[in-house]
């Protein structure tokens, strides 16, 4: 089958090739083995183009912040007063609150003041080793205090029944929520505590749901 372009531009070994008019060869002499490389004629390349797609919309794993408050707690008494004001807000008993901050920022201290203001009696201890401590509020409602500092295996989330806990009504307070990233629901409030010294704290309170916005004192 003939090709569209003459393929005479091939490499030949020249065996049996007759050369006419060469000064060193007779008209009927044959050339010895010789390698002849002739320049190749390039074929045009057809490039297929794909239709231009619209850019993908930007997405974020972070829910929008509806409202932000910047607070200054000069001492623990200010922390207790803000916790008491929060405890008086309607809907607090169904809220999910995340607490961020370094070790010693006062996250557990705030939780203790909030639970006391909600009528919890008895010892309120940090759930660092147990991961979760349940509490009964003064009106009979439930609260669950989580500390995910040592949480490392997502399977523990199911094994410990945490999914069922978050599905039930009640207040959820989560310290070190970043250790359980991707497993927790969107919080209503996110509190970030930054220590300035042994007493003073700067606090950022962010509402991520309408309930959270209604809770801010």
Phi, psi and omega per residue, in radians:
X1 nan 2.242 -3.070
X2 -1.321 2.457 3.107
X3 -1.543 2.852 -3.106
X4 -1.226 -0.505 3.138
X5 -2.029 2.391 -3.101
X6 -1.056 2.081 -3.078
X7 -1.516 0.556 -3.132
X8 -1.331 0.153 -3.122
X9 -1.762 0.800 -3.101
X10 -1.827 2.772 3.055
X11 -1.371 2.225 3.118
X12 -2.104 2.590 3.114
X13 -1.480 -0.210 3.010
X14 1.296 0.210 3.131
X15 -1.238 2.186 3.140
X16 1.361 0.179 -3.126
X17 -1.413 2.284 -3.087
X18 -1.677 2.260 3.081
X19 -1.922 2.292 3.120
X20 -1.933 2.349 3.029
X21 1.443 0.171 3.107
X22 -1.332 2.321 -3.042
X23 -1.125 -0.480 -3.116
X24 -1.631 -0.133 -3.105
X25 -2.130 2.585 3.034
X26 -1.300 2.976 -3.126
X27 -1.109 -0.491 -3.099
X28 -1.891 0.153 -3.134
X29 -1.355 2.668 3.136
X30 -1.804 2.503 3.096
X31 -1.394 2.603 3.065
X32 -1.299 3.111 3.135
X33 -0.996 2.223 3.121
X34 -2.559 2.530 -3.139
X35 -1.763 2.059 3.136
X36 -1.964 2.046 3.100
X37 -1.869 2.027 3.140
X38 -1.878 2.532 -3.134
X39 -1.047 2.426 -3.116
X40 -1.573 2.505 3.109
X41 -1.568 2.099 -3.076
X42 -1.310 2.395 3.080
X43 -1.506 2.505 3.079
X44 -1.138 2.441 -3.120
X45 -1.778 2.229 3.115
X46 -1.627 2.100 -3.118
X47 -1.771 2.194 3.100
X48 -1.515 2.321 3.128
X49 -1.899 2.462 3.111
X50 -1.671 2.575 3.100
X51 -1.078 2.471 -3.097
X52 -1.197 2.239 3.134
X53 -1.643 2.558 3.086
X54 -1.206 2.600 3.139
X55 -1.102 2.560 3.124
X56 -1.242 2.514 3.122
X57 -1.199 2.550 3.106
X58 -1.276 2.378 3.129
X59 -2.157 2.792 3.141
X60 -2.460 2.492 3.081
X61 -1.421 -0.142 -3.075
X62 -1.649 2.198 3.088
X63 -1.198 2.706 -3.129
X64 -1.178 2.566 3.103
X65 -1.623 2.115 -3.072
X66 -1.455 -0.582 -3.102
X67 -2.761 2.548 -3.121
X68 -2.318 2.399 3.037
X69 -2.181 2.417 3.055
X70 -1.906 2.134 -3.015
X71 -2.053 2.695 3.045
X72 -2.206 2.053 3.073
X73 -1.843 1.845 -3.125
X74 -1.256 -0.363 -3.131
X75 -2.789 -3.113 -3.112
X76 -1.179 -0.506 3.115
X77 -1.086 -0.645 3.094
X78 -1.178 -0.652 3.069
X79 -1.080 -0.786 -3.140
X80 -1.127 -0.667 -3.136
X81 -1.166 -0.711 3.132
X82 -1.198 -0.650 3.096
X83 -1.117 -0.686 3.119
X84 -1.162 -0.674 3.096
X85 -1.141 -0.675 3.110
X86 -1.165 -0.681 -3.136
X87 -1.117 -0.412 -3.123
X88 -1.483 -0.108 -3.096
X89 -1.390 2.422 3.064
X90 -1.089 2.452 3.088
X91 1.613 -0.116 -3.089
X92 -1.090 -0.514 -3.074
X93 -1.299 -0.125 3.081
X94 -2.037 0.203 -3.016
X95 -1.545 2.755 2.984
X96 -2.058 2.120 -3.046
X97 -2.150 2.207 3.040
X98 -1.707 2.469 3.098
X99 -2.126 2.098 -3.139
X100 -1.979 2.699 3.084
X101 2.577 2.798 -3.115
X102 -1.253 3.022 3.056
X103 -1.014 2.358 3.137
X104 1.438 0.153 -3.118
X105 -1.293 -0.374 -3.141
X106 1.855 0.361 -3.119
X107 -1.117 -0.846 -3.126
X108 -1.180 -0.614 3.096
X109 -1.074 -0.750 3.097
X110 -1.095 -0.748 3.136
X111 -1.051 -0.736 3.130
X112 -1.060 -0.786 3.141
X113 -1.131 -0.687 3.130
X114 -1.144 -0.800 -3.129
X115 -1.160 -0.644 3.073
X116 -1.088 -0.740 -3.141
X117 -1.160 -0.393 3.108
X118 -1.615 0.125 3.012
X119 1.633 0.223 3.108
X120 -1.307 2.299 3.097
X121 -1.971 2.936 -3.129
X122 1.465 -3.029 -3.067
X123 -1.309 2.366 3.043
X124 -2.013 1.790 -3.070
X125 -1.876 2.804 3.118
X126 -1.277 2.329 3.131
X127 -1.544 0.634 -3.063
X128 -1.025 -0.716 -3.097
X129 -1.618 -0.582 -3.136
X130 -1.473 -0.217 -3.092
X131 1.249 -0.717 3.137
X132 -2.398 2.415 3.012
X133 -2.166 2.127 3.106
X134 -1.499 2.664 3.121
X135 -2.480 2.657 3.057
X136 -1.879 2.183 -3.134
X137 -1.339 2.936 -3.088
X138 -1.076 -0.507 3.138
X139 -1.631 0.163 3.133
X140 1.639 -0.095 3.104
X141 -1.253 3.006 -3.093
X142 -1.907 2.625 3.003
X143 -2.426 2.528 3.099
X144 -2.218 2.154 -3.131
X145 -1.855 2.054 -3.096
X146 -1.895 2.542 2.971
X147 -2.355 1.847 -3.065
X148 -1.649 0.354 -3.076
X149 -1.012 -0.703 -3.121
X150 -1.734 0.170 -3.110
X151 -1.334 2.218 -3.097
X152 -2.414 -0.301 -3.056
X153 -2.034 1.976 -3.138
X154 -1.021 -0.422 3.122
X155 -1.124 -0.468 3.113
X156 -1.102 -0.490 3.123
X157 -1.006 -0.780 3.133
X158 -1.373 -0.736 -3.090
X159 -1.074 -0.633 -3.111
X160 -1.473 -0.104 3.121
X161 1.342 0.402 -3.104
X162 -1.148 -0.528 3.113
X163 -1.054 -0.715 3.134
X164 -1.192 -0.624 3.134
X165 -1.098 -0.786 -3.119
X166 -1.253 -0.377 3.114
X167 -1.383 -0.345 -3.129
X168 -1.458 2.715 3.028
X169 -1.105 2.675 3.089
X170 2.382 2.882 -3.141
X171 -1.417 2.346 3.078
X172 -2.118 2.217 3.140
X173 -2.125 2.087 -2.968
X174 -2.121 1.979 2.989
X175 -1.628 2.570 -3.108
X176 0.911 0.880 -3.107
X177 -1.150 -0.372 -3.136
X178 -1.111 -0.386 3.107
X179 -1.282 -0.288 3.101
X180 -2.064 0.589 -3.100
X181 -1.037 2.392 -3.135
X182 1.574 -0.171 -3.132
X183 -1.902 -0.486 -3.078
X184 -1.447 2.626 3.026
X185 -1.293 2.949 3.068
X186 -1.115 2.200 -3.125
X187 -1.316 2.731 3.017
X188 -1.354 -0.722 3.111
X189 -2.229 2.490 3.022
X190 -2.202 2.033 -3.130
X191 -1.865 2.262 3.096
X192 -2.063 2.039 -3.093
X193 -1.804 2.235 3.118
X194 -2.142 1.984 3.141
X195 -1.282 2.373 3.044
X196 -1.712 -0.631 3.018
X197 -2.736 -2.785 -3.076
X198 -1.169 -0.428 -3.080
X199 -1.917 -0.838 -2.965
X200 -1.381 2.487 3.109
X201 -2.370 2.395 2.909
X202 -1.718 2.298 -3.046
X203 -2.230 2.315 3.016
X204 -1.934 2.105 3.124
X205 -1.901 2.097 -3.097
X206 -2.064 2.255 3.071
X207 -1.675 2.181 -3.115
X208 -1.942 -0.028 3.081
X209 -2.441 2.854 3.046
X210 -1.002 -0.643 3.072
X211 -1.071 -0.764 3.126
X212 -1.072 -0.711 3.117
X213 -1.116 -0.634 3.122
X214 -1.264 -0.404 -3.103
X215 -1.367 -0.470 -3.042
X216 -1.071 2.136 3.133
X217 -1.134 nan nan
